[in-house]
Amino acid sequence: MTAPPTHDLVVVGGGPGGYAAALYGAAAGLSVAMVERDKVGGTCLHRGCIPAKEFLETASVFRTVAGAKEFGVQAEQPTVDFGVSQQRKGKVVDQLWKGLGGLLKKRRVTTVAGTGQLGPGRRVTVDGGTELVGRHVVLATGSVPRTIGGFEVDGRLVLTSDEVLALDRLPGRVAVIGGGAIGCEFASMLSDLGTQVTLLEALPQLLPGCDADVVEVLARSFKRRGIDVHVGVPVHGHRPMDGTTTVLYGEGGQVTVDAVVVSVGRRPRSDGLLAAGTAVEVDDKGFVRVDPWCRTGEDGVYAVGDLIATPQLAHVGFAEAMVAVQDALGEQPLPIDYGRVPWCIYTFPEVAFVGLSEAAATAAGHDVVTKKDPFGGNGRALILGETEGLVKVVAARDGAAGAGPILGVHMVGPWVTEQLGAGHLAVNWEATPAEVGRFVQPHPSLSEVFGETVLALTGRGLHIS
Ligand SMILES: Cc1cc2nc3c(=O)[nH]c(=O)nc-3n(C[C@H](O)[C@H](O)[C@H](O)COP(=O)(O)OP(=O)(O)OC[C@H]3O[C@@H](n4cnc5c(N)ncnc54)[C@H](O)[C@@H]3O)c2cc1C
Protein backbone atom coordinates (compact mmCIF):
# COMPACT_ATOMS: atom_id res chain seq x y z
CA MET A 1 0.00 0.00 0.00
CA THR A 2 1.36 3.46 -0.91
CA ALA A 3 1.66 6.00 1.90
CA PRO A 4 -0.86 8.90 1.75
CA PRO A 5 0.59 12.21 0.46
CA THR A 6 2.10 14.36 3.19
CA HIS A 7 1.77 18.16 3.13
CA ASP A 8 3.24 20.78 5.41
CA LEU A 9 -0.31 21.96 6.00
CA VAL A 10 -3.69 20.30 5.47
CA VAL A 11 -6.70 22.57 5.86
CA VAL A 12 -10.23 21.26 6.36
CA GLY A 13 -12.83 23.79 5.14
CA GLY A 14 -12.35 26.48 2.51
CA GLY A 15 -14.16 29.49 4.05
CA PRO A 16 -12.35 32.66 5.23
CA GLY A 17 -10.56 30.81 8.06
CA GLY A 18 -9.53 27.90 5.87
CA TYR A 19 -8.59 29.74 2.68
CA ALA A 20 -6.68 32.37 4.68
CA ALA A 21 -4.65 29.58 6.34
CA ALA A 22 -4.03 28.00 2.93
CA LEU A 23 -3.00 31.27 1.22
CA TYR A 24 -0.89 32.50 4.13
CA GLY A 25 0.80 29.09 4.53
CA ALA A 26 1.51 28.89 0.80
CA ALA A 27 2.89 32.47 0.86
CA ALA A 28 5.35 31.26 3.51
CA GLY A 29 6.47 28.45 1.19
CA LEU A 30 4.52 25.58 2.78
CA SER A 31 3.02 22.81 0.65
CA VAL A 32 -0.71 23.06 1.31
CA ALA A 33 -3.77 20.89 0.64
CA MET A 34 -7.25 22.21 1.39
CA VAL A 35 -10.37 20.04 1.59
CA GLU A 36 -13.71 21.71 0.80
CA ARG A 37 -17.04 19.93 0.54
CA ASP A 38 -18.90 22.72 -1.26
CA LYS A 39 -17.41 25.91 -2.76
CA VAL A 40 -14.29 27.73 -1.62
CA GLY A 41 -15.24 31.03 -0.03
CA GLY A 42 -17.54 29.44 2.54
CA THR A 43 -20.43 31.14 4.30
CA CYS A 44 -18.90 34.59 3.94
CA LEU A 45 -18.74 34.54 0.14
CA HIS A 46 -21.78 32.43 -0.72
CA ARG A 47 -24.30 32.84 2.12
CA GLY A 48 -23.03 35.64 4.36
CA CYS A 49 -21.03 38.85 4.28
CA ILE A 50 -20.82 39.41 0.53
CA PRO A 51 -24.39 38.59 -0.57
CA ALA A 52 -25.87 40.38 2.45
CA LYS A 53 -23.86 43.54 1.77
CA GLU A 54 -24.72 43.33 -1.92
CA PHE A 55 -28.44 43.46 -1.09
CA LEU A 56 -27.87 46.26 1.43
CA GLU A 57 -26.28 48.18 -1.46
CA THR A 58 -29.42 47.53 -3.52
CA ALA A 59 -31.36 49.15 -0.66
CA SER A 60 -28.94 52.08 -0.68
CA VAL A 61 -29.41 52.62 -4.44
CA PHE A 62 -33.17 52.48 -3.91
CA ARG A 63 -32.99 55.16 -1.18
CA THR A 64 -30.77 57.35 -3.32
CA VAL A 65 -33.13 57.20 -6.29
CA ALA A 66 -36.17 57.72 -4.05
CA GLY A 67 -34.51 60.84 -2.56
CA ALA A 68 -33.12 62.19 -5.86
CA LYS A 69 -35.72 64.96 -6.18
CA GLU A 70 -34.29 66.70 -3.14
CA PHE A 71 -31.10 67.25 -5.17
CA GLY A 72 -33.08 68.54 -8.16
CA VAL A 73 -32.54 65.26 -9.98
CA GLN A 74 -35.82 64.14 -11.51
CA ALA A 75 -36.33 60.38 -11.27
CA GLU A 76 -39.45 58.28 -11.16
CA GLN A 77 -40.47 56.68 -7.88
CA PRO A 78 -38.33 53.49 -7.89
CA THR A 79 -39.58 49.92 -7.72
CA VAL A 80 -37.51 46.80 -7.09
CA ASP A 81 -37.17 43.75 -9.32
CA PHE A 82 -35.49 41.50 -6.76
CA GLY A 83 -34.84 38.82 -9.38
CA VAL A 84 -32.46 41.26 -11.10
CA SER A 85 -30.87 42.15 -7.73
CA GLN A 86 -30.38 38.43 -7.15
CA GLN A 87 -28.64 38.07 -10.54
CA ARG A 88 -26.33 41.00 -9.78
CA LYS A 89 -25.46 39.47 -6.40
CA GLY A 90 -24.71 36.20 -8.21
CA LYS A 91 -22.30 37.99 -10.55
CA VAL A 92 -20.42 39.67 -7.70
CA VAL A 93 -20.15 36.39 -5.78
CA ASP A 94 -19.06 34.45 -8.89
CA GLN A 95 -16.37 36.95 -9.73
CA LEU A 96 -14.92 36.78 -6.22
CA TRP A 97 -15.24 32.98 -6.19
CA LYS A 98 -13.34 32.65 -9.47
CA GLY A 99 -10.72 35.13 -8.25
CA LEU A 100 -10.22 33.11 -5.07
CA GLY A 101 -9.96 29.86 -7.04
CA GLY A 102 -7.34 31.47 -9.30
CA LEU A 103 -5.38 32.76 -6.33
CA LEU A 104 -5.34 29.32 -4.66
CA LYS A 105 -4.11 27.77 -7.91
CA LYS A 106 -1.43 30.43 -8.35
CA ARG A 107 -0.14 29.71 -4.85
CA ARG A 108 -0.15 25.99 -5.73
CA VAL A 109 -2.66 25.05 -3.03
CA THR A 110 -4.03 21.58 -3.81
CA THR A 111 -7.82 21.79 -3.35
CA VAL A 112 -9.53 18.49 -2.70
CA ALA A 113 -13.32 18.25 -3.16
CA GLY A 114 -15.12 16.33 -0.43
CA THR A 115 -15.85 16.13 3.28
CA GLY A 116 -12.81 15.85 5.48
CA GLN A 117 -12.55 14.04 8.80
CA LEU A 118 -9.58 14.22 11.13
CA GLY A 119 -8.22 10.99 12.56
CA PRO A 120 -5.20 10.34 14.80
CA GLY A 121 -1.74 11.23 13.52
CA ARG A 122 -2.93 14.39 11.67
CA ARG A 123 -4.47 12.15 9.04
CA VAL A 124 -7.44 13.64 7.15
CA THR A 125 -9.76 11.23 5.35
CA VAL A 126 -11.83 12.68 2.50
CA ASP A 127 -15.30 11.16 1.97
CA GLY A 128 -14.10 8.07 3.81
CA GLY A 129 -11.53 7.31 1.07
CA THR A 130 -8.58 9.50 0.06
CA GLU A 131 -6.17 10.24 2.88
CA LEU A 132 -3.94 13.25 3.41
CA VAL A 133 -1.38 13.62 6.17
CA GLY A 134 -0.38 17.06 7.42
CA ARG A 135 2.70 18.05 9.37
CA HIS A 136 0.18 20.59 10.60
CA VAL A 137 -3.61 20.63 10.23
CA VAL A 138 -5.99 23.59 10.42
CA LEU A 139 -9.65 22.79 11.08
CA ALA A 140 -11.93 25.50 9.66
CA THR A 141 -15.32 23.94 9.01
CA GLY A 142 -17.25 27.04 10.09
CA SER A 143 -20.83 27.23 11.20
CA VAL A 144 -24.48 26.91 10.16
CA PRO A 145 -27.52 28.98 11.18
CA ARG A 146 -28.90 28.21 14.61
CA THR A 147 -32.63 27.52 14.72
CA ILE A 148 -35.20 27.68 17.53
CA GLY A 149 -37.75 25.14 18.68
CA GLY A 150 -41.19 25.59 17.13
CA PHE A 151 -39.81 27.31 14.01
CA GLU A 152 -39.00 24.57 11.54
CA VAL A 153 -37.15 26.00 8.58
CA ASP A 154 -39.11 25.19 5.40
CA GLY A 155 -37.65 27.81 3.06
CA ARG A 156 -41.11 29.31 2.49
CA LEU A 157 -42.70 30.50 5.74
CA VAL A 158 -39.66 30.09 7.97
CA LEU A 159 -36.28 31.19 6.63
CA THR A 160 -32.74 31.52 7.91
CA SER A 161 -30.11 33.79 6.35
CA ASP A 162 -29.34 31.01 3.83
CA GLU A 163 -32.87 31.19 2.39
CA VAL A 164 -33.27 34.99 2.61
CA LEU A 165 -30.16 35.49 0.50
CA ALA A 166 -31.56 33.13 -2.16
CA LEU A 167 -35.01 34.79 -2.49
CA ASP A 168 -36.01 36.06 -5.91
CA ARG A 169 -39.08 37.91 -4.62
CA LEU A 170 -39.43 39.81 -1.37
CA PRO A 171 -42.26 38.94 1.05
CA GLY A 172 -44.73 41.72 1.85
CA ARG A 173 -44.56 41.28 5.64
CA VAL A 174 -41.74 39.73 7.65
CA ALA A 175 -41.00 39.04 11.30
CA VAL A 176 -37.26 38.99 11.97
CA ILE A 177 -36.45 37.02 15.13
CA GLY A 178 -33.16 38.26 16.59
CA GLY A 179 -31.87 41.83 16.75
CA GLY A 180 -28.16 41.03 16.44
CA ALA A 181 -26.00 42.19 13.55
CA ILE A 182 -27.48 39.86 10.91
CA GLY A 183 -31.09 40.37 12.07
CA CYS A 184 -30.69 44.17 12.04
CA GLU A 185 -29.07 44.11 8.59
CA PHE A 186 -31.98 42.07 7.21
CA ALA A 187 -34.55 44.31 8.91
CA SER A 188 -32.88 47.41 7.47
CA MET A 189 -32.54 46.00 3.94
CA LEU A 190 -36.04 44.49 3.74
CA SER A 191 -37.69 47.62 5.12
CA ASP A 192 -35.85 49.92 2.70
CA LEU A 193 -37.00 47.72 -0.18
CA GLY A 194 -40.66 47.94 0.84
CA THR A 195 -41.28 44.96 3.15
CA GLN A 196 -43.22 45.64 6.37
CA VAL A 197 -40.81 44.46 9.10
CA THR A 198 -41.40 43.48 12.73
CA LEU A 199 -38.15 42.95 14.62
CA LEU A 200 -38.29 40.81 17.77
CA GLU A 201 -35.35 40.64 20.21
CA ALA A 202 -35.41 38.70 23.47
CA LEU A 203 -32.72 40.80 25.19
CA PRO A 204 -33.40 44.37 26.39
CA GLN A 205 -31.62 46.11 23.46
CA LEU A 206 -30.85 45.65 19.78
CA LEU A 207 -27.23 44.78 18.96
CA PRO A 208 -26.44 43.37 22.43
CA GLY A 209 -22.96 44.48 23.57
CA CYS A 210 -22.93 47.61 21.40
CA ASP A 211 -22.72 51.06 23.08
CA ALA A 212 -26.20 52.22 24.17
CA ASP A 213 -25.89 55.68 22.50
CA VAL A 214 -25.20 54.03 19.15
CA VAL A 215 -28.06 51.56 19.55
CA GLU A 216 -30.42 54.42 20.39
CA VAL A 217 -29.65 56.15 17.07
CA LEU A 218 -30.21 52.94 15.11
CA ALA A 219 -33.44 52.10 16.97
CA ARG A 220 -34.75 55.65 16.36
CA SER A 221 -33.95 55.39 12.66
CA PHE A 222 -35.66 51.99 12.41
CA LYS A 223 -38.74 53.40 14.12
CA ARG A 224 -38.85 56.46 11.85
CA ARG A 225 -38.71 54.19 8.81
CA GLY A 226 -41.63 52.09 10.05
CA ILE A 227 -39.80 49.03 11.41
CA ASP A 228 -41.80 47.73 14.36
CA VAL A 229 -39.11 46.98 16.95
CA HIS A 230 -39.85 45.02 20.13
CA VAL A 231 -37.05 44.30 22.60
CA GLY A 232 -37.18 42.10 25.72
CA VAL A 233 -39.69 39.80 24.02
CA PRO A 234 -39.01 36.08 23.67
CA VAL A 235 -40.96 34.36 20.87
CA HIS A 236 -43.22 31.44 21.80
CA GLY A 237 -44.00 29.88 18.44
CA HIS A 238 -46.07 30.55 15.35
CA ARG A 239 -49.39 29.48 13.83
CA PRO A 240 -49.38 29.01 10.04
CA MET A 241 -52.63 29.64 8.18
CA ASP A 242 -53.43 30.11 4.47
CA GLY A 243 -49.87 30.85 3.35
CA THR A 244 -49.22 33.31 6.20
CA THR A 245 -48.26 32.75 9.80
CA THR A 246 -48.87 34.45 13.13
CA VAL A 247 -45.85 34.79 15.40
CA LEU A 248 -46.52 34.85 19.14
CA TYR A 249 -44.14 36.89 21.30
CA GLY A 250 -43.73 38.53 24.71
CA GLU A 251 -46.81 38.76 26.88
CA GLY A 252 -49.64 38.24 24.43
CA GLY A 253 -48.01 39.94 21.44
CA GLN A 254 -48.71 38.58 17.97
CA VAL A 255 -48.04 39.58 14.40
CA THR A 256 -49.22 37.98 11.14
CA VAL A 257 -46.59 37.86 8.41
CA ASP A 258 -45.78 36.24 5.07
CA ALA A 259 -42.40 34.96 6.29
CA VAL A 260 -40.37 34.60 9.47
CA VAL A 261 -36.61 35.20 9.35
CA VAL A 262 -34.88 33.32 12.16
CA SER A 263 -31.65 35.11 12.93
CA VAL A 264 -30.54 33.86 16.33
CA GLY A 265 -26.86 33.18 15.75
CA ARG A 266 -24.85 30.34 14.28
CA ARG A 267 -23.66 27.00 15.65
CA PRO A 268 -20.24 25.50 14.90
CA ARG A 269 -20.10 22.72 12.32
CA SER A 270 -18.12 20.10 14.24
CA ASP A 271 -20.49 17.13 13.80
CA GLY A 272 -18.65 14.23 12.18
CA LEU A 273 -15.42 16.23 11.90
CA LEU A 274 -13.42 14.13 14.36
CA ALA A 275 -12.82 10.39 14.10
CA ALA A 276 -12.14 8.40 17.26
CA GLY A 277 -8.63 8.64 18.63
CA THR A 278 -7.80 12.36 18.13
CA ALA A 279 -7.03 14.46 21.17
CA VAL A 280 -9.03 17.41 19.74
CA GLU A 281 -11.75 18.39 22.20
CA VAL A 282 -15.17 19.89 21.58
CA ASP A 283 -17.13 21.82 24.23
CA ASP A 284 -20.79 21.29 25.10
CA LYS A 285 -21.89 23.82 22.43
CA GLY A 286 -19.91 22.05 19.71
CA PHE A 287 -17.01 24.55 19.54
CA VAL A 288 -13.53 23.05 19.18
CA ARG A 289 -11.47 23.95 22.25
CA VAL A 290 -8.30 25.93 21.54
CA ASP A 291 -5.65 27.90 23.43
CA PRO A 292 -4.90 31.59 22.58
CA TRP A 293 -2.78 30.44 19.59
CA CYS A 294 -5.67 28.38 18.14
CA ARG A 295 -3.91 25.13 19.10
CA THR A 296 -6.25 22.23 19.83
CA GLY A 297 -5.51 19.40 22.27
CA GLU A 298 -3.72 17.48 19.51
CA ASP A 299 -0.16 18.44 18.74
CA GLY A 300 0.12 20.26 15.39
CA VAL A 301 -3.66 20.59 14.93
CA TYR A 302 -5.22 24.08 14.99
CA ALA A 303 -8.82 25.28 14.73
CA VAL A 304 -9.91 28.72 13.53
CA GLY A 305 -12.96 30.76 12.50
CA ASP A 306 -16.56 30.09 13.42
CA LEU A 307 -15.62 26.59 14.57
CA ILE A 308 -14.11 28.02 17.77
CA ALA A 309 -15.76 30.14 20.46
CA THR A 310 -14.44 33.56 19.34
CA PRO A 311 -16.30 36.41 17.57
CA GLN A 312 -17.95 34.91 14.47
CA LEU A 313 -16.53 37.36 11.96
CA ALA A 314 -14.72 36.64 8.69
CA HIS A 315 -11.82 38.96 9.55
CA VAL A 316 -11.37 37.23 12.93
CA GLY A 317 -11.07 33.97 10.97
CA PHE A 318 -8.40 35.57 8.76
CA ALA A 319 -6.46 36.76 11.81
CA GLU A 320 -6.71 33.36 13.54
CA ALA A 321 -5.52 31.59 10.39
CA MET A 322 -2.42 33.81 10.34
CA VAL A 323 -1.73 33.19 14.04
CA ALA A 324 -2.06 29.41 13.51
CA VAL A 325 0.30 29.40 10.51
CA GLN A 326 2.85 31.62 12.30
CA ASP A 327 2.72 29.33 15.31
CA ALA A 328 3.17 26.27 13.09
CA LEU A 329 6.25 28.01 11.63
CA GLY A 330 7.59 28.60 15.15
CA GLU A 331 7.34 32.39 14.81
CA GLN A 332 5.84 32.98 18.28
CA PRO A 333 2.93 35.20 17.20
CA LEU A 334 1.06 37.39 19.66
CA PRO A 335 -2.42 36.03 20.41
CA ILE A 336 -5.37 38.03 19.08
CA ASP A 337 -6.84 40.60 21.44
CA TYR A 338 -10.50 39.74 20.84
CA GLY A 339 -11.68 42.74 22.85
CA ARG A 340 -10.15 45.06 20.26
CA VAL A 341 -11.23 43.60 16.94
CA PRO A 342 -13.37 45.81 14.69
CA TRP A 343 -17.13 45.23 14.38
CA CYS A 344 -19.02 46.59 11.38
CA ILE A 345 -22.76 46.35 10.83
CA TYR A 346 -23.99 47.48 7.42
CA THR A 347 -27.49 48.63 8.40
CA PHE A 348 -28.79 52.05 7.40
CA PRO A 349 -27.38 53.96 9.21
CA GLU A 350 -24.20 51.89 9.48
CA VAL A 351 -22.69 50.91 12.85
CA ALA A 352 -18.98 50.38 13.54
CA PHE A 353 -17.10 49.99 16.78
CA VAL A 354 -13.95 48.75 18.42
CA GLY A 355 -13.01 48.30 22.07
CA LEU A 356 -15.09 48.86 25.18
CA SER A 357 -18.52 50.48 25.24
CA GLU A 358 -19.05 53.04 28.01
CA ALA A 359 -21.03 50.48 30.05
CA ALA A 360 -18.43 47.70 29.54
CA ALA A 361 -15.55 50.05 30.43
CA THR A 362 -17.29 51.13 33.63
CA ALA A 363 -18.17 47.53 34.49
CA ALA A 364 -14.49 46.61 34.00
CA GLY A 365 -13.59 49.17 36.68
CA HIS A 366 -12.36 52.03 34.47
CA ASP A 367 -13.06 55.61 35.47
CA VAL A 368 -14.06 56.89 32.04
CA VAL A 369 -14.50 60.16 30.24
CA THR A 370 -16.53 60.25 27.00
CA LYS A 371 -17.32 62.69 24.18
CA LYS A 372 -19.89 62.47 21.42
CA ASP A 373 -20.12 64.43 18.20
CA PRO A 374 -23.18 64.13 15.95
CA PHE A 375 -22.93 63.93 12.14
CA GLY A 376 -25.62 66.65 12.00
CA GLY A 377 -23.05 69.45 12.06
CA ASN A 378 -20.66 67.86 9.56
CA GLY A 379 -20.44 69.46 6.10
CA ARG A 380 -19.92 66.23 4.15
CA ALA A 381 -22.84 64.52 5.93
CA LEU A 382 -25.10 67.48 5.04
CA ILE A 383 -23.93 67.33 1.41
CA LEU A 384 -24.74 63.60 1.33
CA GLY A 385 -28.08 64.25 3.03
CA GLU A 386 -27.22 61.67 5.70
CA THR A 387 -26.93 63.49 9.00
CA GLU A 388 -28.26 60.76 11.27
CA GLY A 389 -25.61 59.43 13.64
CA LEU A 390 -22.70 60.21 15.89
CA VAL A 391 -19.19 59.28 16.94
CA LYS A 392 -18.52 58.48 20.57
CA VAL A 393 -15.08 58.02 22.07
CA VAL A 394 -14.56 56.39 25.47
CA ALA A 395 -11.23 57.10 27.19
CA ALA A 396 -9.76 56.31 30.59
CA ARG A 397 -9.88 59.37 32.85
CA ASP A 398 -6.43 60.76 33.55
CA GLY A 399 -6.20 63.25 36.42
CA ALA A 400 -3.58 65.56 34.90
CA ALA A 401 -4.36 65.28 31.19
CA GLY A 402 -8.14 64.82 31.45
CA ALA A 403 -8.29 61.84 29.12
CA GLY A 404 -5.84 58.96 29.00
CA PRO A 405 -5.76 55.99 26.63
CA ILE A 406 -8.70 55.57 24.25
CA LEU A 407 -10.64 52.46 25.29
CA GLY A 408 -13.42 52.41 22.73
CA VAL A 409 -14.59 54.12 19.55
CA HIS A 410 -18.26 53.83 18.57
CA MET A 411 -19.80 55.13 15.39
CA VAL A 412 -23.22 55.18 13.80
CA GLY A 413 -23.91 57.08 10.58
CA PRO A 414 -22.90 57.41 6.94
CA TRP A 415 -20.05 55.14 5.77
CA VAL A 416 -18.80 54.58 9.33
CA THR A 417 -17.73 51.03 8.41
CA GLU A 418 -15.11 52.70 6.21
CA GLN A 419 -14.15 55.23 8.89
CA LEU A 420 -13.44 52.91 11.79
CA GLY A 421 -9.80 52.38 10.77
CA ALA A 422 -8.49 55.40 12.68
CA GLY A 423 -10.41 54.38 15.81
CA HIS A 424 -9.18 50.81 15.44
CA LEU A 425 -5.56 51.96 15.40
CA ALA A 426 -6.12 54.34 18.31
CA VAL A 427 -7.65 51.64 20.53
CA ASN A 428 -5.10 48.98 19.62
CA TRP A 429 -2.17 51.34 20.09
CA GLU A 430 -3.66 52.54 23.39
CA ALA A 431 -3.20 56.06 22.05
CA THR A 432 -4.40 59.08 24.02
CA PRO A 433 -6.71 61.80 22.61
CA ALA A 434 -3.77 64.24 22.72
CA GLU A 435 -1.73 61.92 20.47
CA VAL A 436 -4.55 61.19 18.00
CA GLY A 437 -5.78 64.81 18.04
CA ARG A 438 -2.50 65.95 16.47
CA PHE A 439 -3.36 64.18 13.21
CA VAL A 440 -5.11 66.34 10.62
CA GLN A 441 -8.39 65.12 9.11
CA PRO A 442 -9.22 66.04 5.50
CA HIS A 443 -11.93 68.66 4.95
CA PRO A 444 -14.75 68.29 4.10
CA SER A 445 -14.92 64.67 5.20
CA LEU A 446 -17.02 62.46 7.42
CA SER A 447 -13.84 61.52 9.30
CA GLU A 448 -13.71 65.03 10.76
CA VAL A 449 -16.38 63.89 13.24
CA PHE A 450 -13.95 61.36 14.76
CA GLY A 451 -11.21 64.03 14.76
CA GLU A 452 -13.53 66.53 16.50
CA THR A 453 -14.57 64.01 19.14
CA VAL A 454 -10.98 63.19 19.97
CA LEU A 455 -10.03 66.90 20.07
CA ALA A 456 -12.90 67.58 22.45
CA LEU A 457 -11.45 64.95 24.78
CA THR A 458 -8.21 66.94 24.97
CA GLY A 459 -10.26 69.70 26.57
CA ARG A 460 -10.01 72.03 23.53
CA GLY A 461 -12.36 71.12 20.68
CA LEU A 462 -12.54 73.14 17.48
CA HIS A 463 -16.29 72.98 16.84
CA ILE A 464 -17.56 71.09 19.89
CA SER A 465 -16.56 71.22 23.52
C1 LIG B 1 -25.89 36.75 6.62
C2 LIG B 1 -24.49 36.83 7.17
C3 LIG B 1 -23.79 38.02 7.10
C4 LIG B 1 -22.50 38.09 7.59
N1 LIG B 1 -21.84 39.29 7.51
C5 LIG B 1 -20.58 39.38 7.96
C6 LIG B 1 -19.86 40.60 7.83
O1 LIG B 1 -20.37 41.59 7.30
N2 LIG B 1 -18.59 40.65 8.30
C7 LIG B 1 -18.00 39.56 8.89
O2 LIG B 1 -16.84 39.66 9.29
N3 LIG B 1 -18.66 38.39 9.04
C8 LIG B 1 -19.92 38.27 8.58
N4 LIG B 1 -20.59 37.09 8.69
C9 LIG B 1 -19.90 35.96 9.37
C10 LIG B 1 -18.93 35.25 8.42
O3 LIG B 1 -19.62 34.83 7.27
C11 LIG B 1 -18.30 34.07 9.13
O4 LIG B 1 -17.70 34.52 10.33
C12 LIG B 1 -17.23 33.41 8.29
O5 LIG B 1 -17.76 32.95 7.07
C13 LIG B 1 -16.62 32.23 9.05
O6 LIG B 1 -15.58 31.69 8.29
P1 LIG B 1 -15.13 30.17 8.51
O7 LIG B 1 -14.05 29.93 7.51
O8 LIG B 1 -14.85 29.92 9.92
O9 LIG B 1 -16.41 29.28 8.16
P2 LIG B 1 -17.34 29.21 6.89
O10 LIG B 1 -17.35 30.47 6.14
O11 LIG B 1 -18.64 28.67 7.38
O12 LIG B 1 -16.63 28.14 5.95
C14 LIG B 1 -16.50 26.80 6.32
C15 LIG B 1 -16.28 26.00 5.06
O13 LIG B 1 -15.97 24.65 5.42
C16 LIG B 1 -16.66 23.76 4.57
N5 LIG B 1 -16.80 22.50 5.32
C17 LIG B 1 -17.55 22.28 6.43
N6 LIG B 1 -17.33 21.05 6.91
C18 LIG B 1 -16.41 20.48 6.09
C19 LIG B 1 -15.74 19.24 6.08
N7 LIG B 1 -15.94 18.32 7.05
N8 LIG B 1 -14.88 19.00 5.08
C20 LIG B 1 -14.63 19.91 4.11
N9 LIG B 1 -15.23 21.12 4.07
C21 LIG B 1 -16.09 21.40 5.07
C22 LIG B 1 -17.97 24.46 4.27
O14 LIG B 1 -18.53 23.97 3.05
C23 LIG B 1 -17.51 25.91 4.16
O15 LIG B 1 -17.15 26.25 2.84
C24 LIG B 1 -21.88 36.96 8.18
C25 LIG B 1 -22.57 35.74 8.25
C26 LIG B 1 -23.86 35.67 7.74
C27 LIG B 1 -24.58 34.36 7.81
The ligand as an SDF file (V2000), in Angstrom:
LIG
                    3D

 53 58  0  0  0  0  0  0  0  0999 V2000
  -25.8890   36.7530    6.6240 C   0  0  0  0  0  0  0  0  0  0  0  0
  -24.4880   36.8290    7.1710 C   0  0  0  0  0  0  0  0  0  0  0  0
  -23.7870   38.0220    7.1010 C   0  0  0  0  0  0  0  0  0  0  0  0
  -22.4980   38.0880    7.5930 C   0  0  0  0  0  0  0  0  0  0  0  0
  -21.8420   39.2880    7.5080 N   0  0  0  0  0  0  0  0  0  0  0  0
  -20.5790   39.3820    7.9640 C   0  0  0  0  0  0  0  0  0  0  0  0
  -19.8610   40.5990    7.8340 C   0  0  0  0  0  0  0  0  0  0  0  0
  -20.3670   41.5920    7.3040 O   0  0  0  0  0  0  0  0  0  0  0  0
  -18.5860   40.6480    8.2960 N   0  0  0  0  0  0  0  0  0  0  0  0
  -17.9990   39.5590    8.8930 C   0  0  0  0  0  0  0  0  0  0  0  0
  -16.8400   39.6630    9.2930 O   0  0  0  0  0  0  0  0  0  0  0  0
  -18.6620   38.3930    9.0390 N   0  0  0  0  0  0  0  0  0  0  0  0
  -19.9250   38.2740    8.5810 C   0  0  0  0  0  0  0  0  0  0  0  0
  -20.5860   37.0860    8.6880 N   0  0  0  0  0  0  0  0  0  0  0  0
  -19.9020   35.9550    9.3650 C   0  0  0  0  0  0  0  0  0  0  0  0
  -18.9270   35.2450    8.4170 C   0  0  0  0  0  0  0  0  0  0  0  0
  -19.6180   34.8260    7.2690 O   0  0  0  0  0  0  0  0  0  0  0  0
  -18.3000   34.0720    9.1330 C   0  0  0  0  0  0  0  0  0  0  0  0
  -17.7010   34.5230   10.3330 O   0  0  0  0  0  0  0  0  0  0  0  0
  -17.2320   33.4130    8.2920 C   0  0  0  0  0  0  0  0  0  0  0  0
  -17.7560   32.9490    7.0680 O   0  0  0  0  0  0  0  0  0  0  0  0
  -16.6200   32.2280    9.0510 C   0  0  0  0  0  0  0  0  0  0  0  0
  -15.5850   31.6890    8.2890 O   0  0  0  0  0  0  0  0  0  0  0  0
  -15.1270   30.1740    8.5060 P   0  0  0  0  0  0  0  0  0  0  0  0
  -14.0520   29.9270    7.5090 O   0  0  0  0  0  0  0  0  0  0  0  0
  -14.8470   29.9210    9.9220 O   0  0  0  0  0  0  0  0  0  0  0  0
  -16.4050   29.2820    8.1590 O   0  0  0  0  0  0  0  0  0  0  0  0
  -17.3430   29.2070    6.8870 P   0  0  0  0  0  0  0  0  0  0  0  0
  -17.3460   30.4710    6.1350 O   0  0  0  0  0  0  0  0  0  0  0  0
  -18.6370   28.6690    7.3820 O   0  0  0  0  0  0  0  0  0  0  0  0
  -16.6320   28.1400    5.9550 O   0  0  0  0  0  0  0  0  0  0  0  0
  -16.4960   26.8040    6.3250 C   0  0  0  0  0  0  0  0  0  0  0  0
  -16.2760   25.9970    5.0650 C   0  0  0  0  0  0  0  0  0  0  0  0
  -15.9710   24.6550    5.4160 O   0  0  0  0  0  0  0  0  0  0  0  0
  -16.6610   23.7600    4.5720 C   0  0  0  0  0  0  0  0  0  0  0  0
  -16.8020   22.5000    5.3200 N   0  0  0  0  0  0  0  0  0  0  0  0
  -17.5490   22.2750    6.4300 C   0  0  0  0  0  0  0  0  0  0  0  0
  -17.3270   21.0470    6.9060 N   0  0  0  0  0  0  0  0  0  0  0  0
  -16.4060   20.4850    6.0870 C   0  0  0  0  0  0  0  0  0  0  0  0
  -15.7400   19.2410    6.0840 C   0  0  0  0  0  0  0  0  0  0  0  0
  -15.9450   18.3230    7.0460 N   0  0  0  0  0  0  0  0  0  0  0  0
  -14.8750   18.9960    5.0760 N   0  0  0  0  0  0  0  0  0  0  0  0
  -14.6260   19.9110    4.1100 C   0  0  0  0  0  0  0  0  0  0  0  0
  -15.2290   21.1160    4.0750 N   0  0  0  0  0  0  0  0  0  0  0  0
  -16.0860   21.3980    5.0710 C   0  0  0  0  0  0  0  0  0  0  0  0
  -17.9650   24.4550    4.2700 C   0  0  0  0  0  0  0  0  0  0  0  0
  -18.5340   23.9680    3.0510 O   0  0  0  0  0  0  0  0  0  0  0  0
  -17.5130   25.9090    4.1590 C   0  0  0  0  0  0  0  0  0  0  0  0
  -17.1480   26.2500    2.8410 O   0  0  0  0  0  0  0  0  0  0  0  0
  -21.8800   36.9560    8.1780 C   0  0  0  0  0  0  0  0  0  0  0  0
  -22.5740   35.7430    8.2460 C   0  0  0  0  0  0  0  0  0  0  0  0
  -23.8590   35.6670    7.7420 C   0  0  0  0  0  0  0  0  0  0  0  0
  -24.5790   34.3570    7.8110 C   0  0  0  0  0  0  0  0  0  0  0  0
  1  2  1  0
  2  3  1  0
  2 52  2  0
  3  4  2  0
  4  5  1  0
  4 50  1  0
  5  6  2  0
  6  7  1  0
  6 13  1  0
  7  8  2  0
  7  9  1  0
  9 10  1  0
 10 11  2  0
 10 12  1  0
 12 13  2  0
 13 14  1  0
 14 15  1  0
 14 50  1  0
 15 16  1  0
 16 17  1  0
 16 18  1  0
 18 19  1  0
 18 20  1  0
 20 21  1  0
 20 22  1  0
 22 23  1  0
 23 24  1  0
 24 25  2  0
 24 26  1  0
 24 27  1  0
 27 28  1  0
 28 29  2  0
 28 30  1  0
 28 31  1  0
 31 32  1  0
 32 33  1  0
 33 34  1  0
 33 48  1  0
 34 35  1  0
 35 36  1  0
 35 46  1  0
 36 37  1  0
 36 45  1  0
 37 38  2  0
 38 39  1  0
 39 40  1  0
 39 45  2  0
 40 41  1  0
 40 42  2  0
 42 43  1  0
 43 44  2  0
 44 45  1  0
 46 47  1  0
 46 48  1  0
 48 49  1  0
 50 51  2  0
 51 52  1  0
 52 53  1  0
M  END
$$$$
